[in-house]
Amino acid sequence: MKRILILILVSFFSCDDIIEVEDISQNTITVLAPTNTSILAEGDITFSWDGLQDATQYRLQIATPTFENASQILLDSTITATNFSKTLELGNYEWRIRAENSEYQTLYTTQNFSVEE
């Protein structure tokens, strides 16, 4: 009898109803590097940030010179790690990062930096 009752209850609920996804939309990503107005040497640039509990991935975007006046979007990718390296040439850049899970996402945290000789 218990098995029948459990089977009936399970049939009324989908997996989404049973598994609750944490709302991360009010959280903020803490950027570690590069931070605002950093001046870096040409070559591999490592972007890093603190992980956010309940996030399953991060969306990383890089634009030059800024997102508002972008002449080029250099990267728009989802990443599961909390750092990413990319080779960049001389110029001004803006990057942003947000946390995501299956239901929610944070706002972007945006930083600008320059690559010089």
Contacts in CASP RR format, 6 or more apart in sequence:
PFRMAT RR
TARGET T0000
AUTHOR 0000-0000-0000
METHOD contacts of the structure
MODEL  1
MKRILILILVSFFSCDDIIEVEDISQNTITVLAPTNTSILAEGDITFSWD
GLQDATQYRLQIATPTFENASQILLDSTITATNFSKTLELGNYEWRIRAE
NSEYQTLYTTQNFSVEE
21 54 0 8 1.000
21 101 0 8 1.000
21 102 0 8 1.000
21 103 0 8 1.000
21 104 0 8 1.000
22 53 0 8 1.000
22 54 0 8 1.000
22 101 0 8 1.000
22 104 0 8 1.000
23 103 0 8 1.000
23 104 0 8 1.000
24 52 0 8 1.000
24 54 0 8 1.000
24 55 0 8 1.000
24 99 0 8 1.000
24 100 0 8 1.000
24 101 0 8 1.000
24 104 0 8 1.000
24 105 0 8 1.000
24 106 0 8 1.000
25 104 0 8 1.000
25 105 0 8 1.000
25 106 0 8 1.000
25 107 0 8 1.000
26 106 0 8 1.000
27 52 0 8 1.000
27 99 0 8 1.000
27 106 0 8 1.000
28 106 0 8 1.000
28 107 0 8 1.000
28 109 0 8 1.000
29 49 0 8 1.000
29 50 0 8 1.000
29 51 0 8 1.000
29 52 0 8 1.000
29 58 0 8 1.000
29 97 0 8 1.000
29 98 0 8 1.000
29 99 0 8 1.000
29 106 0 8 1.000
29 109 0 8 1.000
30 49 0 8 1.000
30 50 0 8 1.000
30 109 0 8 1.000
31 48 0 8 1.000
31 49 0 8 1.000
31 97 0 8 1.000
31 109 0 8 1.000
31 111 0 8 1.000
32 48 0 8 1.000
32 49 0 8 1.000
32 50 0 8 1.000
33 46 0 8 1.000
33 47 0 8 1.000
33 48 0 8 1.000
34 40 0 8 1.000
34 45 0 8 1.000
34 47 0 8 1.000
34 95 0 8 1.000
34 111 0 8 1.000
34 113 0 8 1.000
35 111 0 8 1.000
35 113 0 8 1.000
36 111 0 8 1.000
36 112 0 8 1.000
36 113 0 8 1.000
37 112 0 8 1.000
37 113 0 8 1.000
37 114 0 8 1.000
38 111 0 8 1.000
38 113 0 8 1.000
38 114 0 8 1.000
39 113 0 8 1.000
39 114 0 8 1.000
39 115 0 8 1.000
39 116 0 8 1.000
40 113 0 8 1.000
40 114 0 8 1.000
40 115 0 8 1.000
40 116 0 8 1.000
41 115 0 8 1.000
41 116 0 8 1.000
41 117 0 8 1.000
42 88 0 8 1.000
42 89 0 8 1.000
42 90 0 8 1.000
42 115 0 8 1.000
42 116 0 8 1.000
42 117 0 8 1.000
43 87 0 8 1.000
43 88 0 8 1.000
43 89 0 8 1.000
43 115 0 8 1.000
44 85 0 8 1.000
44 86 0 8 1.000
44 87 0 8 1.000
45 85 0 8 1.000
45 86 0 8 1.000
45 87 0 8 1.000
45 88 0 8 1.000
45 115 0 8 1.000
46 83 0 8 1.000
46 84 0 8 1.000
46 85 0 8 1.000
47 60 0 8 1.000
47 62 0 8 1.000
47 83 0 8 1.000
47 84 0 8 1.000
47 85 0 8 1.000
47 86 0 8 1.000
47 95 0 8 1.000
47 97 0 8 1.000
48 82 0 8 1.000
48 83 0 8 1.000
48 84 0 8 1.000
49 58 0 8 1.000
49 82 0 8 1.000
49 83 0 8 1.000
49 97 0 8 1.000
49 109 0 8 1.000
50 82 0 8 1.000
51 58 0 8 1.000
51 82 0 8 1.000
51 99 0 8 1.000
52 99 0 8 1.000
52 106 0 8 1.000
54 101 0 8 1.000
55 99 0 8 1.000
55 100 0 8 1.000
55 101 0 8 1.000
55 106 0 8 1.000
56 80 0 8 1.000
56 100 0 8 1.000
56 101 0 8 1.000
56 102 0 8 1.000
57 78 0 8 1.000
57 79 0 8 1.000
57 80 0 8 1.000
57 99 0 8 1.000
57 100 0 8 1.000
57 101 0 8 1.000
58 78 0 8 1.000
58 79 0 8 1.000
58 80 0 8 1.000
58 81 0 8 1.000
58 82 0 8 1.000
58 97 0 8 1.000
58 98 0 8 1.000
58 99 0 8 1.000
58 100 0 8 1.000
59 76 0 8 1.000
59 77 0 8 1.000
59 78 0 8 1.000
59 79 0 8 1.000
59 97 0 8 1.000
59 98 0 8 1.000
59 100 0 8 1.000
59 105 0 8 1.000
59 108 0 8 1.000
60 75 0 8 1.000
60 76 0 8 1.000
60 77 0 8 1.000
60 78 0 8 1.000
60 79 0 8 1.000
60 84 0 8 1.000
60 95 0 8 1.000
60 96 0 8 1.000
60 97 0 8 1.000
61 67 0 8 1.000
61 73 0 8 1.000
61 75 0 8 1.000
61 76 0 8 1.000
61 77 0 8 1.000
61 95 0 8 1.000
61 96 0 8 1.000
61 97 0 8 1.000
61 108 0 8 1.000
62 73 0 8 1.000
62 74 0 8 1.000
62 75 0 8 1.000
62 86 0 8 1.000
62 88 0 8 1.000
62 93 0 8 1.000
62 94 0 8 1.000
62 95 0 8 1.000
63 70 0 8 1.000
63 72 0 8 1.000
63 73 0 8 1.000
63 74 0 8 1.000
63 93 0 8 1.000
63 94 0 8 1.000
63 95 0 8 1.000
64 70 0 8 1.000
64 71 0 8 1.000
64 72 0 8 1.000
64 74 0 8 1.000
64 91 0 8 1.000
64 92 0 8 1.000
64 93 0 8 1.000
64 94 0 8 1.000
65 71 0 8 1.000
65 91 0 8 1.000
65 92 0 8 1.000
65 93 0 8 1.000
65 94 0 8 1.000
66 92 0 8 1.000
66 94 0 8 1.000
66 112 0 8 1.000
67 94 0 8 1.000
67 96 0 8 1.000
67 110 0 8 1.000
74 86 0 8 1.000
74 88 0 8 1.000
74 93 0 8 1.000
75 86 0 8 1.000
77 84 0 8 1.000
78 100 0 8 1.000
88 115 0 8 1.000
89 115 0 8 1.000
90 115 0 8 1.000
90 116 0 8 1.000
90 117 0 8 1.000
91 114 0 8 1.000
91 115 0 8 1.000
91 116 0 8 1.000
92 112 0 8 1.000
92 113 0 8 1.000
92 114 0 8 1.000
92 115 0 8 1.000
93 112 0 8 1.000
93 113 0 8 1.000
93 114 0 8 1.000
93 115 0 8 1.000
94 110 0 8 1.000
94 111 0 8 1.000
94 112 0 8 1.000
94 113 0 8 1.000
95 110 0 8 1.000
95 111 0 8 1.000
95 112 0 8 1.000
95 113 0 8 1.000
96 108 0 8 1.000
96 109 0 8 1.000
96 110 0 8 1.000
96 111 0 8 1.000
97 108 0 8 1.000
97 109 0 8 1.000
98 105 0 8 1.000
98 106 0 8 1.000
98 107 0 8 1.000
98 108 0 8 1.000
98 109 0 8 1.000
99 105 0 8 1.000
99 106 0 8 1.000
100 106 0 8 1.000
END
